[in-house]
Amino acid sequence: MEICKSCNESFQGNFCSNCGYSVYIKRIDHTYIRNEILSIFNFDKGIFLTIKELFIRPGESIKEFLTTDRNRLVKPVLFILITSIIYSLINNYFKIEIQYGNHQEMNNPMVLIFGWIQNNYGYANILMAVFISFILRLFFRKSGYNIYEILILLCFVMGMGMLIFSFFAILEGLTQSSLMNFASIVGAIYTTWAIGHFFGKKKFINYIKALTSYILGMILFSFSAIFLAILISLITKQ
Protein backbone atom coordinates (compact mmCIF):
# COMPACT_ATOMS: atom_id res chain seq x y z
CA MET A 1 0.00 0.00 0.00
CA GLU A 2 1.13 3.51 -0.79
CA ILE A 3 0.20 6.72 1.05
CA CYS A 4 -0.84 9.49 -1.31
CA LYS A 5 1.28 12.61 -0.87
CA SER A 6 -1.59 14.75 -2.04
CA CYS A 7 -4.58 13.55 0.00
CA ASN A 8 -2.99 11.05 2.46
CA GLU A 9 -5.28 8.21 1.34
CA SER A 10 -3.97 4.64 1.09
CA PHE A 11 -3.93 3.08 -2.38
CA GLN A 12 -2.33 0.39 -4.53
CA GLY A 13 -0.85 0.82 -7.99
CA ASN A 14 0.61 3.80 -9.79
CA PHE A 15 -2.25 6.26 -9.21
CA CYS A 16 -4.23 7.29 -6.13
CA SER A 17 -7.81 6.04 -6.47
CA ASN A 18 -9.06 9.07 -4.53
CA CYS A 19 -7.44 12.03 -6.27
CA GLY A 20 -5.51 10.55 -9.19
CA TYR A 21 -2.06 11.50 -7.87
CA SER A 22 0.75 9.67 -9.71
CA VAL A 23 3.39 7.78 -7.76
CA TYR A 24 5.94 8.41 -10.44
CA ILE A 25 6.52 12.00 -11.58
CA LYS A 26 8.18 12.25 -14.97
CA ARG A 27 11.48 14.06 -15.04
CA ILE A 28 11.38 17.59 -16.44
CA ASP A 29 12.90 17.66 -19.93
CA HIS A 30 12.48 19.44 -23.26
CA THR A 31 9.13 17.73 -23.84
CA TYR A 32 7.79 19.02 -20.52
CA ILE A 33 8.92 22.59 -21.29
CA ARG A 34 7.40 22.44 -24.79
CA ASN A 35 4.08 21.18 -23.43
CA GLU A 36 4.01 23.89 -20.77
CA ILE A 37 4.58 26.62 -23.37
CA LEU A 38 1.89 25.17 -25.62
CA SER A 39 -0.45 24.96 -22.65
CA ILE A 40 0.06 28.63 -21.78
CA PHE A 41 -1.02 29.69 -25.27
CA ASN A 42 -3.67 26.98 -25.41
CA PHE A 43 -2.23 25.37 -28.54
CA ASP A 44 -3.01 22.04 -26.88
CA LYS A 45 -6.68 23.04 -26.47
CA GLY A 46 -7.58 23.69 -30.11
CA ILE A 47 -6.72 27.30 -30.87
CA PHE A 48 -6.39 26.50 -34.57
CA LEU A 49 -9.73 24.72 -34.48
CA THR A 50 -11.19 27.75 -32.72
CA ILE A 51 -9.91 30.08 -35.44
CA LYS A 52 -11.25 27.78 -38.16
CA GLU A 53 -14.68 27.52 -36.53
CA LEU A 54 -14.94 31.26 -35.94
CA PHE A 55 -13.87 31.95 -39.50
CA ILE A 56 -16.28 29.51 -41.17
CA ARG A 57 -19.32 29.39 -38.87
CA PRO A 58 -19.00 31.88 -35.99
CA GLY A 59 -22.68 31.90 -35.01
CA GLU A 60 -23.09 28.14 -34.64
CA SER A 61 -19.72 27.54 -32.97
CA ILE A 62 -20.27 30.24 -30.32
CA LYS A 63 -23.81 29.00 -29.64
CA GLU A 64 -22.40 25.49 -29.17
CA PHE A 65 -19.87 26.90 -26.71
CA LEU A 66 -22.63 28.62 -24.72
CA THR A 67 -25.10 25.73 -24.67
CA THR A 68 -23.39 22.42 -25.48
CA ASP A 69 -19.61 22.03 -25.31
CA ARG A 70 -17.21 24.46 -23.62
CA ASN A 71 -14.11 22.30 -24.04
CA ARG A 72 -13.89 22.31 -27.83
CA LEU A 73 -12.99 25.97 -28.25
CA VAL A 74 -10.35 28.05 -26.47
CA LYS A 75 -11.71 29.96 -23.48
CA PRO A 76 -13.01 33.30 -24.83
CA VAL A 77 -11.16 35.71 -22.52
CA LEU A 78 -7.90 33.84 -23.05
CA PHE A 79 -8.55 33.85 -26.80
CA ILE A 80 -8.90 37.63 -27.02
CA LEU A 81 -5.82 38.12 -24.82
CA ILE A 82 -3.69 35.76 -26.93
CA THR A 83 -4.78 37.31 -30.24
CA SER A 84 -4.22 40.81 -28.87
CA ILE A 85 -0.71 39.85 -27.75
CA ILE A 86 -0.02 38.44 -31.23
CA TYR A 87 -1.07 41.74 -32.81
CA SER A 88 0.95 43.79 -30.31
CA LEU A 89 4.10 41.75 -31.04
CA ILE A 90 3.64 42.16 -34.79
CA ASN A 91 2.92 45.87 -34.38
CA ASN A 92 6.01 46.40 -32.25
CA TYR A 93 8.19 44.46 -34.68
CA PHE A 94 7.08 46.28 -37.83
CA LYS A 95 6.34 49.62 -36.09
CA ILE A 96 2.93 49.78 -37.77
CA GLU A 97 1.23 52.28 -35.47
CA ILE A 98 2.47 55.73 -34.53
CA GLN A 99 3.12 56.00 -30.81
CA TYR A 100 1.10 58.53 -28.83
CA GLY A 101 3.03 61.56 -27.67
CA ASN A 102 6.70 62.04 -26.92
CA HIS A 103 8.79 62.31 -23.77
CA GLN A 104 7.63 65.87 -23.12
CA GLU A 105 3.96 64.80 -23.29
CA MET A 106 4.17 61.68 -21.12
CA ASN A 107 2.47 63.48 -18.21
CA ASN A 108 -0.51 64.43 -20.37
CA PRO A 109 -3.48 62.25 -19.24
CA MET A 110 -4.83 61.99 -22.80
CA VAL A 111 -1.50 60.69 -24.04
CA LEU A 112 -1.18 58.32 -21.11
CA ILE A 113 -4.65 56.81 -21.51
CA PHE A 114 -4.55 56.32 -25.29
CA GLY A 115 -0.97 55.14 -25.03
CA TRP A 116 -2.10 52.54 -22.50
CA ILE A 117 -4.87 51.42 -24.87
CA GLN A 118 -2.37 51.04 -27.70
CA ASN A 119 0.08 49.10 -25.53
CA ASN A 120 -2.53 46.89 -23.84
CA TYR A 121 -4.89 45.77 -26.59
CA GLY A 122 -5.88 42.65 -24.68
CA TYR A 123 -7.37 44.51 -21.72
CA ALA A 124 -8.57 47.39 -23.90
CA ASN A 125 -10.47 45.00 -26.18
CA ILE A 126 -12.25 43.48 -23.21
CA LEU A 127 -13.27 46.97 -22.08
CA MET A 128 -14.45 47.80 -25.61
CA ALA A 129 -16.42 44.55 -25.65
CA VAL A 130 -18.23 45.59 -22.46
CA PHE A 131 -19.46 48.82 -24.11
CA ILE A 132 -20.48 47.04 -27.30
CA SER A 133 -22.23 44.26 -25.38
CA PHE A 134 -24.54 46.74 -23.62
CA ILE A 135 -25.61 48.19 -26.98
CA LEU A 136 -26.14 44.71 -28.40
CA ARG A 137 -28.19 43.76 -25.35
CA LEU A 138 -30.50 46.69 -26.06
CA PHE A 139 -30.84 45.91 -29.76
CA PHE A 140 -31.27 42.17 -29.26
CA ARG A 141 -33.13 42.16 -25.93
CA LYS A 142 -35.71 39.70 -27.33
CA SER A 143 -33.02 37.16 -28.24
CA GLY A 144 -32.91 35.70 -24.72
CA TYR A 145 -29.12 36.10 -24.31
CA ASN A 146 -27.91 37.90 -21.21
CA ILE A 147 -25.13 40.48 -21.06
CA TYR A 148 -22.50 37.92 -20.05
CA GLU A 149 -23.28 35.60 -22.96
CA ILE A 150 -23.08 38.53 -25.36
CA LEU A 151 -19.73 39.49 -23.81
CA ILE A 152 -18.46 35.94 -24.53
CA LEU A 153 -19.63 36.37 -28.13
CA LEU A 154 -17.65 39.60 -28.43
CA CYS A 155 -14.48 38.10 -26.92
CA PHE A 156 -14.46 35.51 -29.68
CA VAL A 157 -15.40 37.94 -32.45
CA MET A 158 -13.00 40.72 -31.42
CA GLY A 159 -10.25 38.14 -30.97
CA MET A 160 -10.71 37.21 -34.61
CA GLY A 161 -10.62 40.92 -35.40
CA MET A 162 -7.17 41.08 -33.84
CA LEU A 163 -6.01 38.23 -36.06
CA ILE A 164 -7.33 40.09 -39.11
CA PHE A 165 -5.34 43.15 -38.02
CA SER A 166 -2.30 40.93 -37.45
CA PHE A 167 -2.53 39.53 -40.97
CA PHE A 168 -2.68 42.96 -42.59
CA ALA A 169 0.03 44.29 -40.26
CA ILE A 170 2.38 41.58 -41.51
CA LEU A 171 1.51 42.43 -45.13
CA GLU A 172 2.07 46.13 -44.46
CA GLY A 173 5.37 45.46 -42.77
CA LEU A 174 6.60 43.27 -45.62
CA THR A 175 5.33 45.38 -48.52
CA GLN A 176 5.65 48.84 -46.96
CA SER A 177 2.12 49.57 -48.20
CA SER A 178 -0.53 51.34 -46.13
CA LEU A 179 -3.06 48.57 -45.43
CA MET A 180 -4.32 49.17 -41.90
CA ASN A 181 -7.25 51.33 -43.00
CA PHE A 182 -8.33 48.47 -45.25
CA ALA A 183 -7.82 46.11 -42.31
CA SER A 184 -10.26 48.23 -40.26
CA ILE A 185 -12.89 47.83 -42.98
CA VAL A 186 -12.36 44.06 -43.22
CA GLY A 187 -12.47 43.78 -39.42
CA ALA A 188 -15.73 45.72 -39.24
CA ILE A 189 -17.24 43.55 -42.00
CA TYR A 190 -16.24 40.34 -40.20
CA THR A 191 -17.55 41.63 -36.86
CA THR A 192 -20.87 42.63 -38.42
CA TRP A 193 -21.20 39.29 -40.21
CA ALA A 194 -20.25 37.20 -37.16
CA ILE A 195 -22.59 39.00 -34.75
CA GLY A 196 -25.46 38.96 -37.24
CA HIS A 197 -24.76 35.28 -37.89
CA PHE A 198 -25.03 34.59 -34.16
CA PHE A 199 -28.38 36.32 -33.67
CA GLY A 200 -29.96 34.98 -36.86
CA LYS A 201 -28.15 34.85 -40.19
CA LYS A 202 -31.31 34.92 -42.30
CA LYS A 203 -32.46 38.35 -41.08
CA PHE A 204 -30.74 41.29 -42.76
CA ILE A 205 -31.81 43.63 -39.97
CA ASN A 206 -29.56 41.68 -37.57
CA TYR A 207 -26.50 42.74 -39.55
CA ILE A 208 -27.61 46.37 -39.47
CA LYS A 209 -28.07 46.13 -35.70
CA ALA A 210 -24.69 44.44 -35.34
CA LEU A 211 -22.83 47.14 -37.29
CA THR A 212 -24.66 49.94 -35.47
CA SER A 213 -23.89 48.37 -32.08
CA TYR A 214 -20.23 47.96 -32.97
CA ILE A 215 -19.87 51.59 -34.08
CA LEU A 216 -21.81 53.01 -31.11
CA GLY A 217 -19.88 50.84 -28.67
CA MET A 218 -16.54 52.00 -30.05
CA ILE A 219 -17.68 55.64 -29.91
CA LEU A 220 -18.80 55.26 -26.30
CA PHE A 221 -15.49 53.63 -25.39
CA SER A 222 -13.54 56.48 -27.02
CA PHE A 223 -15.66 59.14 -25.33
CA SER A 224 -15.20 57.40 -21.99
CA ALA A 225 -11.42 57.42 -22.44
CA ILE A 226 -11.50 61.13 -23.35
CA PHE A 227 -13.79 61.91 -20.40
CA LEU A 228 -11.46 60.03 -18.04
CA ALA A 229 -8.48 62.00 -19.36
CA ILE A 230 -10.33 65.30 -18.86
CA LEU A 231 -11.37 64.26 -15.36
CA ILE A 232 -7.79 63.34 -14.43
CA SER A 233 -6.58 66.67 -15.83
CA LEU A 234 -9.11 68.59 -13.72
CA ILE A 235 -8.22 66.64 -10.58
CA THR A 236 -4.47 67.05 -11.05
CA LYS A 237 -4.91 70.60 -12.48
CA GLN A 238 -2.71 69.90 -15.47
N, C-alpha and C positions, 0 to 999 in steps of 0.2 A: 504494500500500500504506500502511496505517496501522499504527502501533505501539500495541498495547493498553496503556493506563495501569494496568490492573489486573494483567495477567499477563505483559506485555512480548512477547507473541506478535504476529507480523505477520498482518494480515488485510485483506480488501477488503469494502467495504460499510458499513452503519451499525452492525453488531453484530459483536463478536469471535466467531469460530467456535470458539474454545477455551473461553471462560468466559462468553460472552454479554454482555460489557460494551458499553454503548451509547456511540456516538461523541457523540451529542447528548443532553445532559442538560436536561430540561425545566425552565424557570424556576419557582422556587417562587412559588406564588400561593395564592388562597383555596381552590382545588380541592385542591392538595397538602396544605394544612393540614387540610382536612376529611377527606381520605382517611387522613391520619396519625392523627387522633383516632378515626375509625371503626376503624382497624386496632388501636389500643391496646385498645379494648373489644370487638374481634372482631366488630363488626357487619358486617364484610365477609366473615366466615367462617361465617355462618349461625347466629347466636345465636338468632334468632327461630325458625328451623327446629329448632334444638336444643330449645328450650322446648316447641314443638309436639310433637315426637317423644317427649320425656320425659313430657309430659302425657297423650298418647294411648296410646303403646305403649312404656313404659320398658324392659321386659324385652328385647324384640326389638331396639330401637335400641341399647342398651348392648352386647348380644351382638354386633351387627354392628360396633360400634366396636372391640371386643376382637378379633374374628376376621376381619373383612372389609375395612372401610373406616374409616380413622381421620382422614379429611379432611372428612367430611360434617358431623360435629358439632364444636362448640367443644371445645378441649382441656379435660379434666375439672378439673384444678387451677385453670386460669384461670377456668373457669365458676363454681366455688364462690367464688373470690375476688371476681369481678365481682358476683355476686348478693349476697354478704355486704356489699360496699361499698354497693350499692343500698339494702339494708335499713338500714345504718348511717346513710346520708344522710337517709333518710326518718325514722328514729328521732330523729336530731338535730334535724330540722326541726320535727317535731310534738311532741318531748319525750315520747315514748311511755313509755320506761322510766325508773324512778327511779334516779338515780345512786348508786353505792355510796359511803357515807361522806361526810364533810365535810372541811374543811381541817384540823381538829384530828386527824382519824383517818387522814390520808394516809400516815403512817408505819406504820400497822398492816398487816402482811403479808397478812392475809386480805382487807382492803379493796383493797390494791394488786393482788393476784392476780385477784380477781373483777372489779375495775374494768378490769383489762387485758383480761380475757375479753370484757367488755361492749363495750369500745372497739376490739377487734380480732377481730371475728367471723370474718373470713376465715381467719386463722391458727388461731383457736380451733376452728373447725369442722373443719379438717383434723386437728387433734389429737383431737377427738371421734371423727372417722371412723376414726382408727387404733385406738382402744379398741373401737369397735363392730365393726370388721373382724375383730379377733381372736376375738370371740365368734361372729360369723357363720362364721368359718373352722372353729370347733369344731363348730357345729351342722350345717354343710353340708360337712363334710370329705369326703364321698363324691361331691360334685358335680364334683370335678376342677379347680376354680378355686383358684388360689393366693392368698396374702394380698394381693399387689399388685393383682391383677385385682379382688378384692373391694373394695379401697380405691378403685379407679377407679369402681366401681359406686356407692360411697357419696358420692364427690365430686359425681357427677351428681345423685343423689337428694337429698342435703342441700342442694345448690345450689337445687334446686326448692323445698325446704323454706323457704329464705330468701326466695324469691319469694312463697310463700304468706304468710309473715309480713309481707312488704312490702305485699301487697295489703290485708291486714287492718289494718296500721298506718295506711295511707292512709285507710281507712274510719273507723278510730277517731279519727284526727286531724280528719277532716271532720265527723263526726257527734257527736264528744265522747262516744261510747258505749264501754264497756269490752268490747273484742272480742278482746284478745290471748290470754285463756284459751281462747276458742273456736278461735283460730288455732293454738294448741298442739295441740288435739285434731285439727283438720283436717290439720296437718302430720304428726302421728303416724300418722293413717290413710293418708295418701298414702305415707309412708315404708314402712309395713307392706305396702301393696298393691304398690308398685314393687319392693321387694326380693323379696317372694313371687312376683311376676310373673317376675322374672329367674330364679329358681331352679326355677320350674315352676308355672305359674299354675293348673293343674288339681288340685293337691294342697293341701288346706286346711291341712295340718300345716305347710306352708312359711310360711304367713302367721302362724301361731302362733310359729314359730321366729323369724321376722323381727321381730315385735313384742317378743318376749322379748329378743332380741339388742340391739335398739335401747334398750330400757329399761335392761338390765344395763350396756351400754356407756356410757350417760349417767351412770349411778350411779357406775361405776368412774372416769369422768373427773372427776366432782364430788369423790369421795373423794380422788383423786390431788391435786386442787387444794387441798383442805383439808389433806391431809398435808404438801404442800409448804409451805403457810403456817405450819403448826405447826413444821415443821423449821427454817424461816427464823427463826421467833420464838425457838426454842431456841438457835440458833447466835448470833443477835444479842442474846439475852437481853432481849427486849422483853416 
